[in-house]
Amino acid sequence: MLTLYRVIIHLGCFAPFVWLASVLLSENETALGADPIKEIEHFLGYTAIVIFCIMFLLGIVLQLVNKNQYQILRRPLGLWAFFYALLHVASYLALELNFDFTLFFEELVERPYLIFGGIAFIILLIMAITSLPSIKNALGKKWFTIHQFAYLAIISAGIHYYWSVKSITLEPIIIGAIITLIVVWRYLSRYILPSHR
């Protein structure tokens, strides 16, 4: 069953990339709206944070139903979240800034939400690197401590997303509610779950 679930996760996470690629290859100038570059950046960033949230929610559900042997399924979700976050950052640097790093540092001053996005991305990068079996084994118990920073990453990503959309719509409200649930559960679980007592 684990293999089947992994296949479902990979197919589901790959689907947004296929959709975006098909839109770009279609050469339909109206498919991505009036500002295609912004839409590409937003789509990749939104996909990253949604998959990241799903990773946490899956962990919560598995804890509640006492199926912790399936927690390993969170790993591919985390890697896919990093994949889309990497594309999000790359699209911003390449398409919007044309790899002008002087402009990038100016943007950091003018748009502080980029700092929160950077924090989330760096943590995701570290988590992706330390997920390699050889590095994970070498880290031992330190691996678990490092991956606890995932909570800081999801909070930072949420702030980055909410601040960047510049408007209160349904999507950021839902993402904000999910992140709040994730953080609250992080502290409540130690009192609710028998294994944490």
mmCIF file of the C-alpha atoms, coordinates in Angstrom:
data_MODEL
# 
_entry.id   MODEL 
# 
loop_
_atom_site.group_PDB 
_atom_site.id 
_atom_site.type_symbol 
_atom_site.label_atom_id 
_atom_site.label_alt_id 
_atom_site.label_comp_id 
_atom_site.label_asym_id 
_atom_site.label_entity_id 
_atom_site.label_seq_id 
_atom_site.pdbx_PDB_ins_code 
_atom_site.Cartn_x 
_atom_site.Cartn_y 
_atom_site.Cartn_z 
_atom_site.occupancy 
_atom_site.B_iso_or_equiv 
_atom_site.pdbx_formal_charge 
_atom_site.auth_seq_id 
_atom_site.auth_comp_id 
_atom_site.auth_asym_id 
_atom_site.auth_atom_id 
_atom_site.pdbx_PDB_model_num 
ATOM 1   C CA . MET A 1 1   ? 0.000   0.000  0.000   1.00 0.00 ? 1   MET A CA 1 
ATOM 2   C CA . LEU A 1 2   ? 2.856   2.379  0.731   1.00 0.00 ? 2   LEU A CA 1 
ATOM 3   C CA . THR A 1 3   ? 4.043   2.082  -2.859  1.00 0.00 ? 3   THR A CA 1 
ATOM 4   C CA . LEU A 1 4   ? 0.565   2.871  -4.169  1.00 0.00 ? 4   LEU A CA 1 
ATOM 5   C CA . TYR A 1 5   ? 0.258   5.892  -1.877  1.00 0.00 ? 5   TYR A CA 1 
ATOM 6   C CA . ARG A 1 6   ? 3.680   7.129  -2.997  1.00 0.00 ? 6   ARG A CA 1 
ATOM 7   C CA . VAL A 1 7   ? 2.640   6.852  -6.646  1.00 0.00 ? 7   VAL A CA 1 
ATOM 8   C CA . ILE A 1 8   ? -0.569  8.791  -5.940  1.00 0.00 ? 8   ILE A CA 1 
ATOM 9   C CA . ILE A 1 9   ? 1.391   11.510 -4.132  1.00 0.00 ? 9   ILE A CA 1 
ATOM 10  C CA . HIS A 1 10  ? 3.943   11.852 -6.921  1.00 0.00 ? 10  HIS A CA 1 
ATOM 11  C CA . LEU A 1 11  ? 1.283   11.952 -9.644  1.00 0.00 ? 11  LEU A CA 1 
ATOM 12  C CA . GLY A 1 12  ? -0.797  14.478 -7.721  1.00 0.00 ? 12  GLY A CA 1 
ATOM 13  C CA . CYS A 1 13  ? 2.184   16.730 -7.042  1.00 0.00 ? 13  CYS A CA 1 
ATOM 14  C CA . PHE A 1 14  ? 3.459   16.459 -10.617 1.00 0.00 ? 14  PHE A CA 1 
ATOM 15  C CA . ALA A 1 15  ? 0.083   17.458 -12.078 1.00 0.00 ? 15  ALA A CA 1 
ATOM 16  C CA . PRO A 1 16  ? 0.445   21.238 -11.436 1.00 0.00 ? 16  PRO A CA 1 
ATOM 17  C CA . PHE A 1 17  ? 3.801   21.220 -13.243 1.00 0.00 ? 17  PHE A CA 1 
ATOM 18  C CA . VAL A 1 18  ? 2.259   19.418 -16.215 1.00 0.00 ? 18  VAL A CA 1 
ATOM 19  C CA . TRP A 1 19  ? -0.585  21.945 -16.299 1.00 0.00 ? 19  TRP A CA 1 
ATOM 20  C CA . LEU A 1 20  ? 1.780   24.928 -16.226 1.00 0.00 ? 20  LEU A CA 1 
ATOM 21  C CA . ALA A 1 21  ? 4.030   23.393 -18.889 1.00 0.00 ? 21  ALA A CA 1 
ATOM 22  C CA . SER A 1 22  ? 1.033   22.723 -21.137 1.00 0.00 ? 22  SER A CA 1 
ATOM 23  C CA . VAL A 1 23  ? -0.151  26.323 -20.757 1.00 0.00 ? 23  VAL A CA 1 
ATOM 24  C CA . LEU A 1 24  ? 3.291   27.706 -21.586 1.00 0.00 ? 24  LEU A CA 1 
ATOM 25  C CA . LEU A 1 25  ? 3.684   25.406 -24.590 1.00 0.00 ? 25  LEU A CA 1 
ATOM 26  C CA . SER A 1 26  ? 0.208   26.287 -25.883 1.00 0.00 ? 26  SER A CA 1 
ATOM 27  C CA . GLU A 1 27  ? 1.359   29.869 -26.556 1.00 0.00 ? 27  GLU A CA 1 
ATOM 28  C CA . ASN A 1 28  ? -2.049  31.083 -25.436 1.00 0.00 ? 28  ASN A CA 1 
ATOM 29  C CA . GLU A 1 29  ? -1.246  34.672 -24.481 1.00 0.00 ? 29  GLU A CA 1 
ATOM 30  C CA . THR A 1 30  ? -4.396  35.096 -22.394 1.00 0.00 ? 30  THR A CA 1 
ATOM 31  C CA . ALA A 1 31  ? -4.122  31.854 -20.384 1.00 0.00 ? 31  ALA A CA 1 
ATOM 32  C CA . LEU A 1 32  ? -1.983  33.453 -17.667 1.00 0.00 ? 32  LEU A CA 1 
ATOM 33  C CA . GLY A 1 33  ? -3.762  36.789 -17.543 1.00 0.00 ? 33  GLY A CA 1 
ATOM 34  C CA . ALA A 1 34  ? -2.471  40.297 -18.141 1.00 0.00 ? 34  ALA A CA 1 
ATOM 35  C CA . ASP A 1 35  ? 0.819   39.707 -16.270 1.00 0.00 ? 35  ASP A CA 1 
ATOM 36  C CA . PRO A 1 36  ? 2.057   36.187 -17.146 1.00 0.00 ? 36  PRO A CA 1 
ATOM 37  C CA . ILE A 1 37  ? 5.307   36.512 -15.182 1.00 0.00 ? 37  ILE A CA 1 
ATOM 38  C CA . LYS A 1 38  ? 3.473   37.383 -11.962 1.00 0.00 ? 38  LYS A CA 1 
ATOM 39  C CA . GLU A 1 39  ? 0.990   34.583 -12.583 1.00 0.00 ? 39  GLU A CA 1 
ATOM 40  C CA . ILE A 1 40  ? 3.769   32.027 -13.067 1.00 0.00 ? 40  ILE A CA 1 
ATOM 41  C CA . GLU A 1 41  ? 5.501   33.165 -9.878  1.00 0.00 ? 41  GLU A CA 1 
ATOM 42  C CA . HIS A 1 42  ? 2.235   33.136 -7.930  1.00 0.00 ? 42  HIS A CA 1 
ATOM 43  C CA . PHE A 1 43  ? 1.205   29.721 -9.241  1.00 0.00 ? 43  PHE A CA 1 
ATOM 44  C CA . LEU A 1 44  ? 4.525   28.115 -8.319  1.00 0.00 ? 44  LEU A CA 1 
ATOM 45  C CA . GLY A 1 45  ? 4.615   29.731 -4.883  1.00 0.00 ? 45  GLY A CA 1 
ATOM 46  C CA . TYR A 1 46  ? 0.996   28.875 -4.155  1.00 0.00 ? 46  TYR A CA 1 
ATOM 47  C CA . THR A 1 47  ? 1.536   25.261 -5.225  1.00 0.00 ? 47  THR A CA 1 
ATOM 48  C CA . ALA A 1 48  ? 4.572   25.043 -2.936  1.00 0.00 ? 48  ALA A CA 1 
ATOM 49  C CA . ILE A 1 49  ? 2.726   26.307 0.138   1.00 0.00 ? 49  ILE A CA 1 
ATOM 50  C CA . VAL A 1 50  ? -0.339  24.125 -0.545  1.00 0.00 ? 50  VAL A CA 1 
ATOM 51  C CA . ILE A 1 51  ? 1.780   20.970 -0.789  1.00 0.00 ? 51  ILE A CA 1 
ATOM 52  C CA . PHE A 1 52  ? 3.722   22.024 2.318   1.00 0.00 ? 52  PHE A CA 1 
ATOM 53  C CA . CYS A 1 53  ? 0.437   22.444 4.213   1.00 0.00 ? 53  CYS A CA 1 
ATOM 54  C CA . ILE A 1 54  ? -0.774  19.045 2.986   1.00 0.00 ? 54  ILE A CA 1 
ATOM 55  C CA . MET A 1 55  ? 2.435   17.505 4.347   1.00 0.00 ? 55  MET A CA 1 
ATOM 56  C CA . PHE A 1 56  ? 1.647   18.828 7.822   1.00 0.00 ? 56  PHE A CA 1 
ATOM 57  C CA . LEU A 1 57  ? -2.051  17.950 7.632   1.00 0.00 ? 57  LEU A CA 1 
ATOM 58  C CA . LEU A 1 58  ? -1.225  14.389 6.604   1.00 0.00 ? 58  LEU A CA 1 
ATOM 59  C CA . GLY A 1 59  ? 0.994   14.090 9.659   1.00 0.00 ? 59  GLY A CA 1 
ATOM 60  C CA . ILE A 1 60  ? -1.810  15.300 11.923  1.00 0.00 ? 60  ILE A CA 1 
ATOM 61  C CA . VAL A 1 61  ? -4.349  12.888 10.424  1.00 0.00 ? 61  VAL A CA 1 
ATOM 62  C CA . LEU A 1 62  ? -1.938  9.957  10.757  1.00 0.00 ? 62  LEU A CA 1 
ATOM 63  C CA . GLN A 1 63  ? -1.341  10.838 14.406  1.00 0.00 ? 63  GLN A CA 1 
ATOM 64  C CA . LEU A 1 64  ? -5.071  11.009 15.102  1.00 0.00 ? 64  LEU A CA 1 
ATOM 65  C CA . VAL A 1 65  ? -5.795  7.623  13.507  1.00 0.00 ? 65  VAL A CA 1 
ATOM 66  C CA . ASN A 1 66  ? -2.657  6.080  15.027  1.00 0.00 ? 66  ASN A CA 1 
ATOM 67  C CA . LYS A 1 67  ? -1.104  5.173  11.660  1.00 0.00 ? 67  LYS A CA 1 
ATOM 68  C CA . ASN A 1 68  ? 2.341   6.598  12.270  1.00 0.00 ? 68  ASN A CA 1 
ATOM 69  C CA . GLN A 1 69  ? 3.939   3.908  10.110  1.00 0.00 ? 69  GLN A CA 1 
ATOM 70  C CA . TYR A 1 70  ? 2.700   5.977  7.152   1.00 0.00 ? 70  TYR A CA 1 
ATOM 71  C CA . GLN A 1 71  ? 4.474   9.157  8.292   1.00 0.00 ? 71  GLN A CA 1 
ATOM 72  C CA . ILE A 1 72  ? 7.163   8.291  5.744   1.00 0.00 ? 72  ILE A CA 1 
ATOM 73  C CA . LEU A 1 73  ? 4.708   9.507  3.086   1.00 0.00 ? 73  LEU A CA 1 
ATOM 74  C CA . ARG A 1 74  ? 5.335   13.058 4.259   1.00 0.00 ? 74  ARG A CA 1 
ATOM 75  C CA . ARG A 1 75  ? 8.865   12.957 2.833   1.00 0.00 ? 75  ARG A CA 1 
ATOM 76  C CA . PRO A 1 76  ? 7.887   13.080 -0.867  1.00 0.00 ? 76  PRO A CA 1 
ATOM 77  C CA . LEU A 1 77  ? 5.421   15.874 -0.098  1.00 0.00 ? 77  LEU A CA 1 
ATOM 78  C CA . GLY A 1 78  ? 8.192   17.888 1.526   1.00 0.00 ? 78  GLY A CA 1 
ATOM 79  C CA . LEU A 1 79  ? 10.469  17.328 -1.454  1.00 0.00 ? 79  LEU A CA 1 
ATOM 80  C CA . TRP A 1 80  ? 7.742   18.378 -3.891  1.00 0.00 ? 80  TRP A CA 1 
ATOM 81  C CA . ALA A 1 81  ? 7.099   21.509 -1.810  1.00 0.00 ? 81  ALA A CA 1 
ATOM 82  C CA . PHE A 1 82  ? 10.807  22.314 -2.102  1.00 0.00 ? 82  PHE A CA 1 
ATOM 83  C CA . PHE A 1 83  ? 10.711  21.631 -5.862  1.00 0.00 ? 83  PHE A CA 1 
ATOM 84  C CA . TYR A 1 84  ? 7.948   24.177 -6.431  1.00 0.00 ? 84  TYR A CA 1 
ATOM 85  C CA . ALA A 1 85  ? 9.547   26.652 -4.012  1.00 0.00 ? 85  ALA A CA 1 
ATOM 86  C CA . LEU A 1 86  ? 12.788  26.341 -5.996  1.00 0.00 ? 86  LEU A CA 1 
ATOM 87  C CA . LEU A 1 87  ? 10.922  27.017 -9.254  1.00 0.00 ? 87  LEU A CA 1 
ATOM 88  C CA . HIS A 1 88  ? 9.140   29.934 -7.563  1.00 0.00 ? 88  HIS A CA 1 
ATOM 89  C CA . VAL A 1 89  ? 12.446  31.533 -6.540  1.00 0.00 ? 89  VAL A CA 1 
ATOM 90  C CA . ALA A 1 90  ? 14.066  30.752 -9.899  1.00 0.00 ? 90  ALA A CA 1 
ATOM 91  C CA . SER A 1 91  ? 11.171  32.282 -11.840 1.00 0.00 ? 91  SER A CA 1 
ATOM 92  C CA . TYR A 1 92  ? 11.363  35.435 -9.713  1.00 0.00 ? 92  TYR A CA 1 
ATOM 93  C CA . LEU A 1 93  ? 15.122  35.815 -10.197 1.00 0.00 ? 93  LEU A CA 1 
ATOM 94  C CA . ALA A 1 94  ? 15.090  34.938 -13.903 1.00 0.00 ? 94  ALA A CA 1 
ATOM 95  C CA . LEU A 1 95  ? 11.836  36.353 -15.239 1.00 0.00 ? 95  LEU A CA 1 
ATOM 96  C CA . GLU A 1 96  ? 11.329  39.414 -13.055 1.00 0.00 ? 96  GLU A CA 1 
ATOM 97  C CA . LEU A 1 97  ? 14.861  40.448 -12.062 1.00 0.00 ? 97  LEU A CA 1 
ATOM 98  C CA . ASN A 1 98  ? 16.841  38.951 -14.964 1.00 0.00 ? 98  ASN A CA 1 
ATOM 99  C CA . PHE A 1 99  ? 19.374  37.779 -12.346 1.00 0.00 ? 99  PHE A CA 1 
ATOM 100 C CA . ASP A 1 100 ? 20.119  41.377 -11.343 1.00 0.00 ? 100 ASP A CA 1 
ATOM 101 C CA . PHE A 1 101 ? 21.236  40.783 -7.751  1.00 0.00 ? 101 PHE A CA 1 
ATOM 102 C CA . THR A 1 102 ? 21.744  44.484 -7.078  1.00 0.00 ? 102 THR A CA 1 
ATOM 103 C CA . LEU A 1 103 ? 18.064  44.942 -7.821  1.00 0.00 ? 103 LEU A CA 1 
ATOM 104 C CA . PHE A 1 104 ? 17.330  41.883 -5.673  1.00 0.00 ? 104 PHE A CA 1 
ATOM 105 C CA . PHE A 1 105 ? 18.853  43.489 -2.567  1.00 0.00 ? 105 PHE A CA 1 
ATOM 106 C CA . GLU A 1 106 ? 16.954  46.693 -3.305  1.00 0.00 ? 106 GLU A CA 1 
ATOM 107 C CA . GLU A 1 107 ? 13.784  44.601 -3.497  1.00 0.00 ? 107 GLU A CA 1 
ATOM 108 C CA . LEU A 1 108 ? 14.532  43.119 -0.058  1.00 0.00 ? 108 LEU A CA 1 
ATOM 109 C CA . VAL A 1 109 ? 14.435  46.628 1.408   1.00 0.00 ? 109 VAL A CA 1 
ATOM 110 C CA . GLU A 1 110 ? 11.320  47.695 -0.484  1.00 0.00 ? 110 GLU A CA 1 
ATOM 111 C CA . ARG A 1 111 ? 9.465   44.383 -0.046  1.00 0.00 ? 111 ARG A CA 1 
ATOM 112 C CA . PRO A 1 112 ? 10.246  42.902 3.399   1.00 0.00 ? 112 PRO A CA 1 
ATOM 113 C CA . TYR A 1 113 ? 7.938   39.942 2.723   1.00 0.00 ? 113 TYR A CA 1 
ATOM 114 C CA . LEU A 1 114 ? 10.719  38.608 0.490   1.00 0.00 ? 114 LEU A CA 1 
ATOM 115 C CA . ILE A 1 115 ? 12.800  38.063 3.637   1.00 0.00 ? 115 ILE A CA 1 
ATOM 116 C CA . PHE A 1 116 ? 10.136  35.755 5.075   1.00 0.00 ? 116 PHE A CA 1 
ATOM 117 C CA . GLY A 1 117 ? 10.008  33.886 1.781   1.00 0.00 ? 117 GLY A CA 1 
ATOM 118 C CA . GLY A 1 118 ? 13.785  33.566 1.864   1.00 0.00 ? 118 GLY A CA 1 
ATOM 119 C CA . ILE A 1 119 ? 13.701  32.133 5.387   1.00 0.00 ? 119 ILE A CA 1 
ATOM 120 C CA . ALA A 1 120 ? 11.133  29.529 4.343   1.00 0.00 ? 120 ALA A CA 1 
ATOM 121 C CA . PHE A 1 121 ? 13.127  28.614 1.231   1.00 0.00 ? 121 PHE A CA 1 
ATOM 122 C CA . ILE A 1 122 ? 16.439  28.231 3.072   1.00 0.00 ? 122 ILE A CA 1 
ATOM 123 C CA . ILE A 1 123 ? 14.818  25.936 5.639   1.00 0.00 ? 123 ILE A CA 1 
ATOM 124 C CA . LEU A 1 124 ? 13.219  23.872 2.869   1.00 0.00 ? 124 LEU A CA 1 
ATOM 125 C CA . LEU A 1 125 ? 16.601  23.659 1.135   1.00 0.00 ? 125 LEU A CA 1 
ATOM 126 C CA . ILE A 1 126 ? 18.270  22.410 4.318   1.00 0.00 ? 126 ILE A CA 1 
ATOM 127 C CA . MET A 1 127 ? 15.472  19.906 4.872   1.00 0.00 ? 127 MET A CA 1 
ATOM 128 C CA . ALA A 1 128 ? 15.777  18.621 1.298   1.00 0.00 ? 128 ALA A CA 1 
ATOM 129 C CA . ILE A 1 129 ? 19.549  18.184 1.581   1.00 0.00 ? 129 ILE A CA 1 
ATOM 130 C CA . THR A 1 130 ? 19.347  16.463 4.966   1.00 0.00 ? 130 THR A CA 1 
ATOM 131 C CA . SER A 1 131 ? 16.662  14.114 3.638   1.00 0.00 ? 131 SER A CA 1 
ATOM 132 C CA . LEU A 1 132 ? 19.317  12.321 1.591   1.00 0.00 ? 132 LEU A CA 1 
ATOM 133 C CA . PRO A 1 133 ? 19.722  8.896  3.284   1.00 0.00 ? 133 PRO A CA 1 
ATOM 134 C CA . SER A 1 134 ? 23.495  9.204  3.776   1.00 0.00 ? 134 SER A CA 1 
ATOM 135 C CA . ILE A 1 135 ? 23.229  12.654 5.370   1.00 0.00 ? 135 ILE A CA 1 
ATOM 136 C CA . LYS A 1 136 ? 20.213  11.647 7.453   1.00 0.00 ? 136 LYS A CA 1 
ATOM 137 C CA . ASN A 1 137 ? 22.085  8.648  8.859   1.00 0.00 ? 137 ASN A CA 1 
ATOM 138 C CA . ALA A 1 138 ? 25.163  10.761 9.569   1.00 0.00 ? 138 ALA A CA 1 
ATOM 139 C CA . LEU A 1 139 ? 23.118  13.340 11.486  1.00 0.00 ? 139 LEU A CA 1 
ATOM 140 C CA . GLY A 1 140 ? 21.448  10.772 13.720  1.00 0.00 ? 140 GLY A CA 1 
ATOM 141 C CA . LYS A 1 141 ? 19.216  12.419 16.340  1.00 0.00 ? 141 LYS A CA 1 
ATOM 142 C CA . LYS A 1 142 ? 20.196  15.877 15.088  1.00 0.00 ? 142 LYS A CA 1 
ATOM 143 C CA . TRP A 1 143 ? 18.124  15.186 11.956  1.00 0.00 ? 143 TRP A CA 1 
ATOM 144 C CA . PHE A 1 144 ? 14.869  15.347 13.932  1.00 0.00 ? 144 PHE A CA 1 
ATOM 145 C CA . THR A 1 145 ? 15.918  18.615 15.593  1.00 0.00 ? 145 THR A CA 1 
ATOM 146 C CA . ILE A 1 146 ? 16.765  20.180 12.236  1.00 0.00 ? 146 ILE A CA 1 
ATOM 147 C CA . HIS A 1 147 ? 13.436  19.177 10.724  1.00 0.00 ? 147 HIS A CA 1 
ATOM 148 C CA . GLN A 1 148 ? 11.523  20.813 13.576  1.00 0.00 ? 148 GLN A CA 1 
ATOM 149 C CA . PHE A 1 149 ? 12.379  24.074 11.814  1.00 0.00 ? 149 PHE A CA 1 
ATOM 150 C CA . ALA A 1 150 ? 9.718   23.076 9.287   1.00 0.00 ? 150 ALA A CA 1 
ATOM 151 C CA . TYR A 1 151 ? 7.256   24.868 11.575  1.00 0.00 ? 151 TYR A CA 1 
ATOM 152 C CA . LEU A 1 152 ? 9.237   28.097 11.264  1.00 0.00 ? 152 LEU A CA 1 
ATOM 153 C CA . ALA A 1 153 ? 9.283   27.537 7.502   1.00 0.00 ? 153 ALA A CA 1 
ATOM 154 C CA . ILE A 1 154 ? 5.508   27.157 7.186   1.00 0.00 ? 154 ILE A CA 1 
ATOM 155 C CA . ILE A 1 155 ? 4.902   30.238 9.361   1.00 0.00 ? 155 ILE A CA 1 
ATOM 156 C CA . SER A 1 156 ? 7.395   32.289 7.320   1.00 0.00 ? 156 SER A CA 1 
ATOM 157 C CA . ALA A 1 157 ? 5.887   31.026 4.065   1.00 0.00 ? 157 ALA A CA 1 
ATOM 158 C CA . GLY A 1 158 ? 2.420   31.981 5.294   1.00 0.00 ? 158 GLY A CA 1 
ATOM 159 C CA . ILE A 1 159 ? 3.535   35.517 6.176   1.00 0.00 ? 159 ILE A CA 1 
ATOM 160 C CA . HIS A 1 160 ? 5.285   35.828 2.810   1.00 0.00 ? 160 HIS A CA 1 
ATOM 161 C CA . TYR A 1 161 ? 2.196   34.655 0.943   1.00 0.00 ? 161 TYR A CA 1 
ATOM 162 C CA . TYR A 1 162 ? -0.319  36.769 2.875   1.00 0.00 ? 162 TYR A CA 1 
ATOM 163 C CA . TRP A 1 163 ? 1.836   39.897 2.591   1.00 0.00 ? 163 TRP A CA 1 
ATOM 164 C CA . SER A 1 164 ? 2.569   39.385 -1.107  1.00 0.00 ? 164 SER A CA 1 
ATOM 165 C CA . VAL A 1 165 ? -1.052  39.015 -2.254  1.00 0.00 ? 165 VAL A CA 1 
ATOM 166 C CA . LYS A 1 166 ? -1.817  42.475 -0.809  1.00 0.00 ? 166 LYS A CA 1 
ATOM 167 C CA . SER A 1 167 ? -5.510  41.689 -0.404  1.00 0.00 ? 167 SER A CA 1 
ATOM 168 C CA . ILE A 1 168 ? -7.758  39.658 1.857   1.00 0.00 ? 168 ILE A CA 1 
ATOM 169 C CA . THR A 1 169 ? -9.320  36.967 -0.304  1.00 0.00 ? 169 THR A CA 1 
ATOM 170 C CA . LEU A 1 170 ? -10.485 33.436 0.413   1.00 0.00 ? 170 LEU A CA 1 
ATOM 171 C CA . GLU A 1 171 ? -7.182  31.756 -0.492  1.00 0.00 ? 171 GLU A CA 1 
ATOM 172 C CA . PRO A 1 172 ? -4.916  33.533 2.047   1.00 0.00 ? 172 PRO A CA 1 
ATOM 173 C CA . ILE A 1 173 ? -7.614  33.189 4.716   1.00 0.00 ? 173 ILE A CA 1 
ATOM 174 C CA . ILE A 1 174 ? -7.762  29.416 4.179   1.00 0.00 ? 174 ILE A CA 1 
ATOM 175 C CA . ILE A 1 175 ? -3.966  29.102 4.106   1.00 0.00 ? 175 ILE A CA 1 
ATOM 176 C CA . GLY A 1 176 ? -3.723  31.206 7.263   1.00 0.00 ? 176 GLY A CA 1 
ATOM 177 C CA . ALA A 1 177 ? -6.329  29.061 9.030   1.00 0.00 ? 177 ALA A CA 1 
ATOM 178 C CA . ILE A 1 178 ? -4.511  25.855 8.053   1.00 0.00 ? 178 ILE A CA 1 
ATOM 179 C CA . ILE A 1 179 ? -1.151  27.179 9.266   1.00 0.00 ? 179 ILE A CA 1 
ATOM 180 C CA . THR A 1 180 ? -2.753  28.270 12.541  1.00 0.00 ? 180 THR A CA 1 
ATOM 181 C CA . LEU A 1 181 ? -4.188  24.768 12.961  1.00 0.00 ? 181 LEU A CA 1 
ATOM 182 C CA . ILE A 1 182 ? -0.773  23.232 12.257  1.00 0.00 ? 182 ILE A CA 1 
ATOM 183 C CA . VAL A 1 183 ? 0.972   25.404 14.847  1.00 0.00 ? 183 VAL A CA 1 
ATOM 184 C CA . VAL A 1 184 ? -1.752  24.935 17.485  1.00 0.00 ? 184 VAL A CA 1 
ATOM 185 C CA . TRP A 1 185 ? -1.701  21.165 16.949  1.00 0.00 ? 185 TRP A CA 1 
ATOM 186 C CA . ARG A 1 186 ? 2.081   21.187 17.364  1.00 0.00 ? 186 ARG A CA 1 
ATOM 187 C CA . TYR A 1 187 ? 1.618   22.277 20.977  1.00 0.00 ? 187 TYR A CA 1 
ATOM 188 C CA . LEU A 1 188 ? -1.679  20.538 21.781  1.00 0.00 ? 188 LEU A CA 1 
ATOM 189 C CA . SER A 1 189 ? -0.547  17.125 20.516  1.00 0.00 ? 189 SER A CA 1 
ATOM 190 C CA . ARG A 1 190 ? 1.853   16.654 23.416  1.00 0.00 ? 190 ARG A CA 1 
ATOM 191 C CA . TYR A 1 191 ? -1.126  16.794 25.798  1.00 0.00 ? 191 TYR A CA 1 
ATOM 192 C CA . ILE A 1 192 ? -3.643  14.917 23.630  1.00 0.00 ? 192 ILE A CA 1 
ATOM 193 C CA . LEU A 1 193 ? -1.651  12.030 22.184  1.00 0.00 ? 193 LEU A CA 1 
ATOM 194 C CA . PRO A 1 194 ? -0.689  9.191  24.552  1.00 0.00 ? 194 PRO A CA 1 
ATOM 195 C CA . SER A 1 195 ? 2.796   8.928  23.042  1.00 0.00 ? 195 SER A CA 1 
ATOM 196 C CA . HIS A 1 196 ? 3.539   12.517 24.106  1.00 0.00 ? 196 HIS A CA 1 
ATOM 197 C CA . ARG A 1 197 ? 2.407   12.159 27.704  1.00 0.00 ? 197 ARG A CA 1 
# 
